[in-house]
Amino acid sequence: MRIGELAEIAGVTPRTIRYYENLGLLSPNERQGKGFRYYTQTELAKLQKIHCLKSLGLTLEEITTVIDLYFEDSTGIRGKQKVLEILQFHLKETDEKILSLKEFRSDLEANITKIQQQIQEISSH
């Protein structure tokens, strides 16, 4: 199928497909005639997997490291293991950010209280 057909079936734009090609996520099966890109069901499956992985929160860069694992291993185990590692890393980062934000929030509350007390002291004089 040509790029327009693939885009329509996958629910993306031809521009998205070209972008994914530039990132190495997809590649046309062949170019014939006037340089038209032709795609197979494999590229459609990859587009669907990319969409799924994006919905899990993976970046396109991370997807680049994972996508081929799903198509090299028919069980998908290697891909899932890699995704699990990435998601566990994201969870760790998120927990660290939450802790940092809680500390920042606590500092803000302390500073607000301190300034409110200073204002009250000045106002009562």
NORDAKA-V33179 format. One record per pair of residues at least 6 apart in sequence whose C-alpha atoms are under 6 Angstrom apart, sorted by sequence separation. I is the first residue (numbers start at 1). GAP is how many residues later the second one is. D is the distance in whole Angstrom. If there is no record, write none. Layout:
BEGIN
{{I/GAP/D} {I/GAP/D}}
END
This chain:
BEGIN
{{7/6/5} {20/6/6} {21/6/5} {31/6/5} {70/6/5} {7/7/6} {30/8/6} {28/9/6} {29/9/6} {69/9/6} {70/9/5} {28/10/6} {29/10/5} {69/10/5} {28/11/5} {66/13/6} {2/35/6} {2/36/5} {1/37/5} {1/38/5} {25/39/6}}
END
